Amino acid sequence: MADSLFTIAGKVALVTGGTSGIGAMIARGLAARGVRTYITGRDRAKAEEAAEAIGAEGGTCIGLAADLAAPDGPKALAQAFAERENRLDLLVNNAGAALASELESSTVEDWDTVLNVNVRAAYFLVQQLLPLLKAAASEENPARIVNIGSIGGLHIPNWEAHSYNVSKAAIHHLTRSLCKTLGKDRITVNAIAPGPFPSRLTDTASDAVRRSVETYIPLGRPGSPEDVQGLVIFLASRAGAYVDGATIPLDGGYIAAL
């Protein structure tokens, strides 16, 4: 018998950057549990292909095109979503960029791209989707926003990734700022700060990452799909309805052991 405390079936979710990596993991976990799940990617054909693959494993997944680096990207995505749905129970701001950001070689263009995708897009997507989030929210069952940050926003790693780390620290702080504003509307805002998970940004099979995991992570392994799915499901369910404004490390103990 399903535990109603963790049931999320019947909800509607939007996961940005959901065609690969952590975003695809989250989307797969939501769709399999009865959530009508939308994912986005810059290329419409790839987004639809990824959505079809996720849906084939169970549930409903729909792919939408979105260029969140563009100033009007969040507005265009919100309009496309609103043409299909009249409410939004869960927004996962996962789309991200990580470009070269060593001090001596950084460019203004790379810096702007990373900050625009990782922070600006998340903020303005919340703004544009606010009516649909409010439509889903209630005293007993708030609408949820989950921002995907990084442990890079909680500490300074041993390599230079200035723009990425700054952007993730900013999304953690934005989480708290939005929490204070949106609580009255019964919308919770939390962030997840993942450690190493397999993605296009992190090759967990490489020797360098494997050695780092073995050295610095108490649990001695990278993250798995079930790890991030479990946390998002918790935050989206009745079990997580009173968690608000938190940034939760999902890192096998990395930050705690520093």
ZADO-415045 format. One record per residue: residue number from 0; residue in one letter; x, y, z of N, C-alpha, C in turn. Coordinates in nm, 3 decimals. Layout:
pos,code,neast,nnorth,nup,caeast,canorth,caup,ceast,cnorth,cup
NUM,a,X,Y,Z,X,Y,Z,X,Y,Z
...
//
This chain:
pos,code,neast,nnorth,nup,caeast,canorth,caup,ceast,cnorth,cup
0,m,0.085,-0.120,0.000,0.000,0.000,0.000,0.088,0.125,0.000
1,a,0.060,0.218,-0.087,0.141,0.338,-0.097,0.125,0.423,0.028
2,d,0.233,0.484,0.072,0.232,0.574,0.187,0.194,0.712,0.139
3,s,0.079,0.762,0.182,0.031,0.892,0.133,0.124,1.006,0.173
4,l,0.207,0.984,0.273,0.299,1.087,0.316,0.398,1.123,0.206
5,f,0.428,1.027,0.119,0.527,1.048,0.013,0.466,1.040,-0.127
6,t,0.333,1.038,-0.137,0.268,1.027,-0.267,0.274,1.161,-0.341
7,i,0.311,1.154,-0.470,0.314,1.275,-0.553,0.235,1.255,-0.682
8,a,0.167,1.143,-0.695,0.091,1.114,-0.817,-0.015,1.221,-0.841
9,g,-0.032,1.258,-0.967,-0.131,1.358,-1.006,-0.080,1.500,-1.011
10,k,0.043,1.520,-0.968,0.099,1.655,-0.973,0.153,1.686,-1.113
11,v,0.182,1.814,-1.135,0.239,1.860,-1.262,0.373,1.925,-1.230
12,a,0.478,1.885,-1.303,0.612,1.936,-1.276,0.679,1.985,-1.403
13,l,0.768,2.080,-1.386,0.853,2.129,-1.494,0.998,2.121,-1.447
14,v,1.080,2.048,-1.521,1.222,2.032,-1.488,1.303,2.093,-1.601
15,t,1.368,2.205,-1.576,1.450,2.266,-1.681,1.580,2.188,-1.696
16,g,1.632,2.184,-1.817,1.754,2.108,-1.841,1.736,1.960,-1.810
17,g,1.619,1.908,-1.842,1.586,1.771,-1.803,1.620,1.665,-1.905
18,t,1.701,1.699,-2.005,1.731,1.601,-2.109,1.848,1.510,-2.074
19,s,1.927,1.546,-1.972,2.043,1.465,-1.937,2.080,1.490,-1.791
20,g,2.174,1.411,-1.741,2.229,1.434,-1.609,2.126,1.431,-1.498
21,i,2.148,1.516,-1.398,2.061,1.520,-1.281,1.918,1.555,-1.319
22,g,1.901,1.645,-1.417,1.765,1.681,-1.459,1.688,1.562,-1.512
23,a,1.753,1.480,-1.594,1.687,1.360,-1.648,1.658,1.260,-1.536
24,m,1.751,1.248,-1.440,1.727,1.160,-1.326,1.601,1.201,-1.251
25,i,1.590,1.331,-1.224,1.474,1.383,-1.151,1.346,1.359,-1.231
26,a,1.348,1.394,-1.359,1.230,1.378,-1.443,1.186,1.232,-1.449
27,r,1.280,1.142,-1.461,1.248,1.000,-1.467,1.180,0.953,-1.338
28,g,1.233,0.999,-1.225,1.174,0.960,-1.097,1.035,1.016,-1.077
29,l,1.012,1.140,-1.122,0.880,1.200,-1.108,0.778,1.132,-1.199
30,a,0.814,1.115,-1.326,0.720,1.054,-1.421,0.680,0.914,-1.378
31,a,0.776,0.838,-1.328,0.748,0.701,-1.287,0.651,0.694,-1.169
32,r,0.638,0.806,-1.097,0.550,0.809,-0.980,0.423,0.887,-1.005
33,g,0.386,0.900,-1.131,0.256,0.955,-1.165,0.250,1.105,-1.177
34,v,0.365,1.171,-1.188,0.368,1.316,-1.207,0.372,1.346,-1.357
35,r,0.284,1.432,-1.402,0.288,1.478,-1.541,0.407,1.572,-1.553
36,t,0.513,1.526,-1.619,0.643,1.591,-1.611,0.684,1.651,-1.744
37,y,0.722,1.778,-1.741,0.775,1.848,-1.858,0.925,1.867,-1.839
38,i,1.001,1.848,-1.946,1.144,1.877,-1.943,1.177,1.975,-2.054
39,t,1.287,2.046,-2.037,1.328,2.142,-2.139,1.470,2.115,-2.186
40,g,1.495,2.156,-2.309,1.629,2.153,-2.367,1.636,2.261,-2.474
41,r,1.755,2.301,-2.510,1.767,2.407,-2.611,1.719,2.360,-2.748
42,d,1.736,2.231,-2.777,1.696,2.175,-2.905,1.564,2.100,-2.888
43,r,1.461,2.143,-2.963,1.329,2.083,-2.946,1.330,1.933,-2.976
44,a,1.395,1.894,-3.084,1.397,1.752,-3.121,1.462,1.668,-3.012
45,k,1.572,1.716,-2.955,1.639,1.641,-2.848,1.554,1.636,-2.722
46,a,1.485,1.747,-2.692,1.398,1.748,-2.574,1.283,1.650,-2.590
47,e,1.224,1.647,-2.709,1.114,1.554,-2.733,1.163,1.409,-2.733
48,e,1.283,1.386,-2.787,1.340,1.251,-2.786,1.368,1.204,-2.644
49,a,1.424,1.292,-2.562,1.452,1.256,-2.423,1.323,1.231,-2.347
50,a,1.221,1.313,-2.371,1.093,1.295,-2.304,1.029,1.163,-2.343
51,e,1.040,1.127,-2.469,0.984,0.999,-2.515,1.054,0.882,-2.446
52,a,1.186,0.892,-2.432,1.261,0.785,-2.366,1.222,0.773,-2.219
53,i,1.205,0.886,-2.152,1.164,0.884,-2.012,1.023,0.827,-1.999
54,g,0.932,0.873,-2.084,0.795,0.823,-2.079,0.786,0.674,-2.108
55,a,0.874,0.622,-2.192,0.873,0.479,-2.224,0.904,0.393,-2.103
56,e,0.972,0.451,-2.005,1.005,0.378,-1.883,0.889,0.380,-1.784
57,g,0.789,0.465,-1.809,0.673,0.472,-1.722,0.633,0.615,-1.694
58,g,0.505,0.645,-1.710,0.455,0.778,-1.681,0.446,0.866,-1.803
59,t,0.422,0.994,-1.777,0.404,1.092,-1.884,0.513,1.197,-1.877
60,c,0.583,1.217,-1.988,0.688,1.318,-1.995,0.676,1.390,-2.129
61,i,0.683,1.523,-2.125,0.668,1.606,-2.244,0.789,1.696,-2.258
62,g,0.846,1.703,-2.378,0.963,1.786,-2.402,0.927,1.921,-2.460
63,l,0.989,2.026,-2.407,0.970,2.163,-2.455,1.106,2.223,-2.488
64,a,1.110,2.307,-2.590,1.232,2.379,-2.624,1.242,2.506,-2.539
65,a,1.364,2.536,-2.492,1.383,2.657,-2.413,1.529,2.700,-2.421
66,d,1.551,2.825,-2.462,1.684,2.884,-2.460,1.689,2.979,-2.341
67,l,1.731,2.925,-2.226,1.725,3.002,-2.103,1.841,3.100,-2.090
68,a,1.936,3.097,-2.182,2.041,3.198,-2.183,1.992,3.328,-2.245
69,a,1.884,3.322,-2.322,1.830,3.440,-2.387,1.747,3.522,-2.288
70,p,1.748,3.654,-2.299,1.671,3.737,-2.205,1.523,3.701,-2.202
71,d,1.465,3.667,-2.317,1.323,3.635,-2.321,1.296,3.484,-2.308
72,g,1.399,3.406,-2.279,1.383,3.262,-2.269,1.284,3.218,-2.162
73,p,1.294,3.269,-2.038,1.197,3.229,-1.936,1.053,3.264,-1.972
74,k,1.032,3.382,-2.029,0.896,3.422,-2.066,0.841,3.331,-2.175
75,a,0.923,3.298,-2.274,0.877,3.211,-2.382,0.845,3.072,-2.330
76,l,0.926,3.020,-2.239,0.900,2.888,-2.181,0.772,2.890,-2.099
77,a,0.755,2.993,-2.017,0.633,3.003,-1.935,0.509,3.008,-2.023
78,q,0.516,3.081,-2.133,0.401,3.089,-2.223,0.371,2.954,-2.287
79,a,0.477,2.884,-2.329,0.457,2.752,-2.389,0.397,2.655,-2.289
80,f,0.442,2.663,-2.164,0.388,2.575,-2.060,0.243,2.609,-2.030
81,a,0.211,2.738,-2.022,0.076,2.782,-1.989,-0.025,2.746,-2.097
82,e,0.022,2.723,-2.218,-0.068,2.678,-2.324,-0.113,2.534,-2.302
83,r,-0.042,2.461,-2.216,-0.070,2.320,-2.195,-0.126,2.288,-2.057
84,e,-0.098,2.372,-1.958,-0.137,2.345,-1.821,-0.193,2.471,-1.756
85,n,-0.280,2.450,-1.655,-0.336,2.564,-1.583,-0.284,2.572,-1.440
86,r,-0.189,2.486,-1.406,-0.126,2.493,-1.275,0.011,2.429,-1.282
87,l,0.095,2.461,-1.182,0.228,2.402,-1.173,0.256,2.370,-1.027
88,d,0.262,2.240,-0.997,0.285,2.198,-0.858,0.432,2.203,-0.819
89,l,0.520,2.175,-0.915,0.663,2.165,-0.884,0.746,2.221,-0.998
90,l,0.827,2.321,-0.967,0.925,2.375,-1.062,1.063,2.337,-1.014
91,v,1.139,2.267,-1.099,1.277,2.232,-1.067,1.368,2.313,-1.159
92,n,1.434,2.412,-1.102,1.528,2.494,-1.177,1.663,2.422,-1.181
93,n,1.681,2.342,-1.284,1.801,2.259,-1.294,1.894,2.300,-1.408
94,a,1.844,2.367,-1.510,1.927,2.402,-1.625,2.050,2.479,-1.579
95,g,2.166,2.439,-1.633,2.289,2.503,-1.588,2.394,2.508,-1.696
96,a,2.489,2.598,-1.676,2.603,2.611,-1.765,2.730,2.617,-1.682
97,a,2.836,2.561,-1.735,2.968,2.566,-1.670,3.072,2.582,-1.778
98,l,3.125,2.703,-1.791,3.226,2.732,-1.892,3.358,2.765,-1.824
99,a,3.466,2.765,-1.902,3.598,2.792,-1.847,3.597,2.921,-1.765
100,s,3.646,2.914,-1.641,3.642,3.034,-1.557,3.769,3.050,-1.474
101,e,3.883,3.005,-1.530,4.009,3.037,-1.465,4.030,3.189,-1.473
102,l,4.088,3.244,-1.370,4.099,3.390,-1.360,4.166,3.451,-1.482
103,e,4.274,3.390,-1.527,4.352,3.453,-1.634,4.290,3.435,-1.773
104,s,4.200,3.339,-1.788,4.144,3.313,-1.921,3.995,3.341,-1.932
105,s,3.931,3.383,-1.824,3.787,3.409,-1.828,3.755,3.522,-1.925
106,t,3.639,3.510,-1.988,3.589,3.617,-2.073,3.457,3.668,-2.018
107,v,3.425,3.790,-2.054,3.297,3.849,-2.012,3.182,3.765,-2.066
108,e,3.195,3.717,-2.190,3.088,3.641,-2.253,3.061,3.510,-2.177
109,d,3.169,3.439,-2.139,3.152,3.315,-2.064,3.091,3.341,-1.927
110,w,3.140,3.445,-1.859,3.086,3.480,-1.728,2.936,3.509,-1.737
111,d,2.898,3.590,-1.836,2.757,3.626,-1.850,2.670,3.504,-1.881
112,t,2.719,3.416,-1.966,2.642,3.297,-2.000,2.613,3.213,-1.876
113,v,2.715,3.189,-1.795,2.698,3.107,-1.675,2.601,3.172,-1.576
114,l,2.620,3.299,-1.550,2.531,3.367,-1.454,2.390,3.381,-1.508
115,n,2.378,3.404,-1.637,2.245,3.419,-1.696,2.165,3.290,-1.690
116,v,2.229,3.178,-1.725,2.157,3.050,-1.724,2.133,3.002,-1.582
117,n,2.234,3.011,-1.497,2.226,2.950,-1.364,2.148,3.032,-1.263
118,v,2.140,3.163,-1.282,2.074,3.248,-1.181,1.960,3.329,-1.244
119,r,1.994,3.409,-1.346,1.892,3.498,-1.402,1.772,3.420,-1.453
120,a,1.797,3.313,-1.526,1.686,3.237,-1.584,1.597,3.178,-1.475
121,a,1.657,3.127,-1.368,1.577,3.069,-1.260,1.487,3.175,-1.197
122,y,1.542,3.292,-1.172,1.464,3.399,-1.110,1.346,3.441,-1.197
123,f,1.373,3.467,-1.324,1.265,3.516,-1.409,1.168,3.406,-1.450
124,l,1.211,3.280,-1.444,1.115,3.173,-1.468,1.016,3.163,-1.353
125,v,1.064,3.180,-1.231,0.971,3.187,-1.117,0.874,3.303,-1.136
126,q,0.926,3.418,-1.175,0.839,3.535,-1.197,0.730,3.504,-1.300
127,q,0.769,3.447,-1.412,0.675,3.423,-1.521,0.577,3.310,-1.491
128,l,0.617,3.216,-1.409,0.530,3.101,-1.377,0.454,3.120,-1.247
129,l,0.470,3.234,-1.184,0.407,3.256,-1.054,0.256,3.237,-1.054
130,p,0.182,3.284,-1.155,0.037,3.259,-1.153,0.002,3.110,-1.150
131,l,0.077,3.028,-1.222,0.048,2.885,-1.224,0.090,2.817,-1.095
132,l,0.199,2.865,-1.033,0.238,2.813,-0.902,0.132,2.848,-0.797
133,k,0.084,2.971,-0.801,-0.020,3.011,-0.707,-0.147,2.929,-0.727
134,a,-0.179,2.896,-0.852,-0.299,2.818,-0.881,-0.291,2.679,-0.822
135,a,-0.170,2.627,-0.804,-0.153,2.492,-0.750,-0.141,2.491,-0.598
136,a,-0.116,2.606,-0.538,-0.081,2.613,-0.397,-0.202,2.615,-0.305
137,s,-0.186,2.550,-0.189,-0.290,2.554,-0.086,-0.222,2.542,0.050
138,e,-0.298,2.568,0.155,-0.246,2.558,0.291,-0.193,2.419,0.319
139,e,-0.267,2.317,0.278,-0.229,2.179,0.307,-0.123,2.127,0.211
140,n,-0.119,2.182,0.092,-0.032,2.128,-0.012,0.030,2.244,-0.090
141,p,0.139,2.301,-0.040,0.201,2.414,-0.109,0.253,2.374,-0.247
142,a,0.264,2.471,-0.336,0.341,2.450,-0.456,0.489,2.452,-0.416
143,r,0.572,2.387,-0.497,0.713,2.374,-0.461,0.804,2.426,-0.571
144,i,0.910,2.492,-0.531,1.021,2.527,-0.619,1.146,2.461,-0.561
145,v,1.217,2.388,-0.645,1.344,2.327,-0.604,1.452,2.376,-0.699
146,n,1.548,2.448,-0.643,1.660,2.499,-0.721,1.779,2.405,-0.706
147,i,1.842,2.370,-0.818,1.958,2.282,-0.812,2.084,2.367,-0.805
148,g,2.146,2.367,-0.688,2.271,2.438,-0.667,2.388,2.344,-0.682
149,s,2.483,2.354,-0.591,2.603,2.269,-0.597,2.683,2.285,-0.469
150,i,2.759,2.181,-0.435,2.851,2.199,-0.323,2.958,2.303,-0.358
151,g,2.974,2.332,-0.489,3.064,2.439,-0.529,3.018,2.575,-0.482
152,g,2.891,2.587,-0.444,2.839,2.710,-0.387,2.848,2.713,-0.237
153,l,2.899,2.604,-0.176,2.911,2.595,-0.031,3.056,2.597,0.016
154,h,3.150,2.571,-0.074,3.292,2.573,-0.038,3.373,2.609,-0.162
155,i,3.501,2.628,-0.144,3.590,2.659,-0.256,3.669,2.533,-0.291
156,p,3.649,2.476,-0.409,3.719,2.353,-0.447,3.867,2.380,-0.479
157,n,3.938,2.274,-0.512,4.081,2.285,-0.538,4.112,2.321,-0.683
158,w,4.012,2.358,-0.761,4.033,2.402,-0.898,3.953,2.530,-0.920
159,e,3.990,2.604,-1.021,3.925,2.732,-1.047,3.796,2.712,-1.126
160,a,3.687,2.755,-1.067,3.557,2.752,-1.134,3.477,2.871,-1.083
161,h,3.535,2.990,-1.101,3.483,3.108,-1.033,3.339,3.139,-1.069
162,s,3.308,3.149,-1.197,3.173,3.189,-1.236,3.071,3.083,-1.194
163,y,3.105,2.956,-1.210,3.012,2.848,-1.173,2.984,2.852,-1.023
164,n,3.091,2.860,-0.943,3.072,2.857,-0.798,2.996,2.979,-0.749
165,v,3.027,3.095,-0.806,2.954,3.217,-0.770,2.805,3.201,-0.805
166,s,2.777,3.144,-0.921,2.637,3.128,-0.963,2.562,3.034,-0.869
167,k,2.629,2.931,-0.822,2.562,2.835,-0.734,2.543,2.893,-0.593
168,a,2.641,2.970,-0.546,2.620,3.039,-0.419,2.503,3.138,-0.431
169,a,2.493,3.201,-0.547,2.382,3.296,-0.570,2.248,3.224,-0.571
170,i,2.240,3.107,-0.632,2.111,3.036,-0.637,2.072,2.988,-0.498
171,h,2.170,2.956,-0.413,2.139,2.920,-0.275,2.079,3.040,-0.202
172,h,2.139,3.157,-0.223,2.089,3.277,-0.155,1.954,3.320,-0.213
173,l,1.938,3.306,-0.345,1.809,3.337,-0.406,1.700,3.248,-0.348
174,t,1.734,3.125,-0.318,1.637,3.033,-0.257,1.582,3.091,-0.127
175,r,1.669,3.143,-0.044,1.625,3.201,0.083,1.543,3.327,0.060
176,s,1.588,3.409,-0.036,1.518,3.533,-0.066,1.376,3.506,-0.115
177,l,1.362,3.410,-0.208,1.230,3.377,-0.261,1.142,3.310,-0.155
178,c,1.204,3.231,-0.068,1.129,3.169,0.042,1.057,3.275,0.124
179,k,1.127,3.382,0.157,1.069,3.487,0.240,0.955,3.558,0.169
180,t,0.967,3.573,0.036,0.865,3.643,-0.042,0.743,3.556,-0.069
181,l,0.764,3.428,-0.097,0.656,3.343,-0.149,0.583,3.261,-0.043
182,g,0.631,3.265,0.079,0.564,3.187,0.184,0.418,3.224,0.200
183,k,0.389,3.352,0.189,0.251,3.397,0.205,0.160,3.342,0.097
184,d,0.218,3.304,-0.016,0.142,3.247,-0.126,0.137,3.095,-0.120
185,r,0.189,3.038,-0.012,0.193,2.893,0.009,0.275,2.824,-0.101
186,i,0.391,2.881,-0.126,0.488,2.825,-0.220,0.619,2.808,-0.144
187,t,0.669,2.687,-0.134,0.797,2.665,-0.068,0.910,2.670,-0.170
188,v,1.027,2.713,-0.125,1.144,2.725,-0.211,1.263,2.664,-0.138
189,n,1.320,2.560,-0.196,1.436,2.494,-0.139,1.541,2.471,-0.246
190,a,1.662,2.446,-0.203,1.771,2.416,-0.296,1.836,2.284,-0.258
191,i,1.885,2.214,-0.359,1.966,2.094,-0.340,2.106,2.127,-0.390
192,a,2.207,2.094,-0.310,2.346,2.118,-0.348,2.414,1.983,-0.369
193,p,2.410,1.931,-0.493,2.468,1.799,-0.518,2.621,1.802,-0.516
194,g,2.676,1.688,-0.475,2.817,1.661,-0.498,2.831,1.597,-0.635
195,p,2.931,1.511,-0.655,2.950,1.451,-0.788,2.842,1.350,-0.824
196,f,2.772,1.378,-0.932,2.677,1.288,-0.995,2.719,1.273,-1.141
197,p,2.696,1.159,-1.203,2.730,1.147,-1.345,2.646,1.242,-1.430
198,s,2.712,1.323,-1.509,2.643,1.421,-1.594,2.740,1.466,-1.702
199,r,2.690,1.551,-1.792,2.779,1.604,-1.896,2.884,1.698,-1.835
200,l,2.861,1.747,-1.713,2.957,1.834,-1.648,3.056,1.758,-1.561
201,t,3.022,1.636,-1.521,3.105,1.559,-1.430,3.115,1.415,-1.478
202,d,3.235,1.373,-1.514,3.260,1.235,-1.555,3.303,1.156,-1.431
203,t,3.207,1.093,-1.365,3.238,1.023,-1.240,3.319,0.896,-1.264
204,a,3.335,0.856,-1.389,3.416,0.738,-1.420,3.563,0.774,-1.444
205,s,3.593,0.902,-1.454,3.732,0.942,-1.478,3.818,0.916,-1.356
206,d,3.947,0.895,-1.379,4.038,0.867,-1.268,4.042,0.982,-1.168
207,a,4.041,1.105,-1.217,4.051,1.222,-1.129,3.930,1.231,-1.036
208,v,3.811,1.217,-1.094,3.690,1.225,-1.011,3.681,1.106,-0.917
209,r,3.717,0.988,-0.966,3.712,0.869,-0.882,3.804,0.884,-0.761
210,r,3.926,0.935,-0.783,4.019,0.955,-0.671,3.966,1.060,-0.574
211,s,3.905,1.165,-0.628,3.848,1.269,-0.541,3.735,1.213,-0.455
212,v,3.649,1.132,-0.516,3.539,1.070,-0.442,3.592,0.981,-0.332
213,e,3.689,0.897,-0.364,3.745,0.805,-0.266,3.815,0.878,-0.152
214,t,3.872,0.994,-0.184,3.949,1.069,-0.084,3.862,1.155,0.006
215,y,3.763,1.221,-0.052,3.693,1.326,0.021,3.549,1.294,0.061
216,i,3.488,1.194,0.002,3.347,1.166,0.034,3.339,1.048,0.130
217,p,3.290,1.069,0.252,3.285,0.962,0.350,3.216,0.836,0.302
218,l,3.110,0.848,0.223,3.041,0.729,0.174,3.115,0.661,0.060
219,g,3.215,0.727,0.005,3.304,0.665,-0.092,3.247,0.634,-0.228
220,r,3.141,0.705,-0.268,3.082,0.681,-0.401,3.019,0.808,-0.452
221,p,3.003,0.820,-0.583,2.927,0.934,-0.637,2.778,0.914,-0.617
222,g,2.700,1.017,-0.646,2.556,1.007,-0.633,2.494,0.921,-0.740
223,s,2.377,0.865,-0.709,2.303,0.780,-0.803,2.168,0.845,-0.833
224,p,2.100,0.802,-0.938,1.968,0.859,-0.967,1.872,0.851,-0.849
225,e,1.874,0.739,-0.778,1.782,0.723,-0.666,1.807,0.826,-0.555
226,d,1.933,0.867,-0.540,1.965,0.964,-0.435,1.896,1.098,-0.459
227,v,1.907,1.151,-0.580,1.845,1.280,-0.607,1.694,1.266,-0.625
228,q,1.649,1.155,-0.681,1.505,1.133,-0.692,1.440,1.130,-0.554
229,g,1.502,1.061,-0.461,1.445,1.049,-0.327,1.429,1.184,-0.259
230,l,1.529,1.271,-0.274,1.522,1.401,-0.209,1.417,1.490,-0.273
231,v,1.408,1.489,-0.406,1.307,1.570,-0.474,1.167,1.519,-0.441
232,i,1.150,1.388,-0.439,1.019,1.331,-0.405,0.980,1.372,-0.263
233,f,1.074,1.366,-0.170,1.047,1.411,-0.033,1.001,1.556,-0.031
234,l,1.076,1.643,-0.099,1.041,1.786,-0.098,0.908,1.813,-0.165
235,a,0.871,1.732,-0.266,0.748,1.755,-0.341,0.626,1.693,-0.273
236,s,0.648,1.606,-0.176,0.538,1.533,-0.112,0.493,1.601,0.016
237,r,0.389,1.545,0.077,0.341,1.597,0.205,0.451,1.589,0.310
238,a,0.539,1.493,0.300,0.646,1.477,0.398,0.736,1.599,0.403
239,g,0.752,1.669,0.290,0.842,1.784,0.286,0.772,1.918,0.284
240,a,0.643,1.921,0.316,0.564,2.044,0.300,0.605,2.157,0.394
241,y,0.674,2.125,0.505,0.713,2.228,0.601,0.861,2.263,0.591
242,v,0.929,2.208,0.492,1.068,2.243,0.466,1.069,2.362,0.371
243,d,1.131,2.471,0.412,1.126,2.594,0.331,1.252,2.676,0.352
244,g,1.311,2.721,0.244,1.428,2.806,0.253,1.558,2.734,0.280
245,a,1.559,2.601,0.267,1.677,2.523,0.301,1.762,2.495,0.178
246,t,1.893,2.489,0.196,1.985,2.437,0.097,2.041,2.307,0.152
247,i,2.008,2.197,0.088,2.038,2.063,0.141,2.155,2.003,0.063
248,p,2.271,1.982,0.127,2.380,1.913,0.058,2.341,1.768,0.028
249,l,2.368,1.727,-0.095,2.343,1.589,-0.136,2.475,1.536,-0.190
250,d,2.564,1.500,-0.096,2.704,1.486,-0.132,2.777,1.372,-0.061
251,g,2.703,1.279,-0.002,2.768,1.167,0.065,2.853,1.206,0.184
252,g,2.830,1.326,0.239,2.905,1.371,0.355,3.023,1.461,0.326
253,y,3.041,1.499,0.199,3.159,1.577,0.159,3.171,1.707,0.240
254,i,3.067,1.789,0.240,3.075,1.918,0.308,3.092,1.901,0.458
255,a,3.022,1.805,0.515,3.031,1.783,0.659,3.172,1.742,0.702
256,a,3.244,1.674,0.612,3.375,1.620,0.646,3.490,1.716,0.614
257,l,3.462,1.835,0.561,3.568,1.928,0.528,3.641,1.975,0.653
//
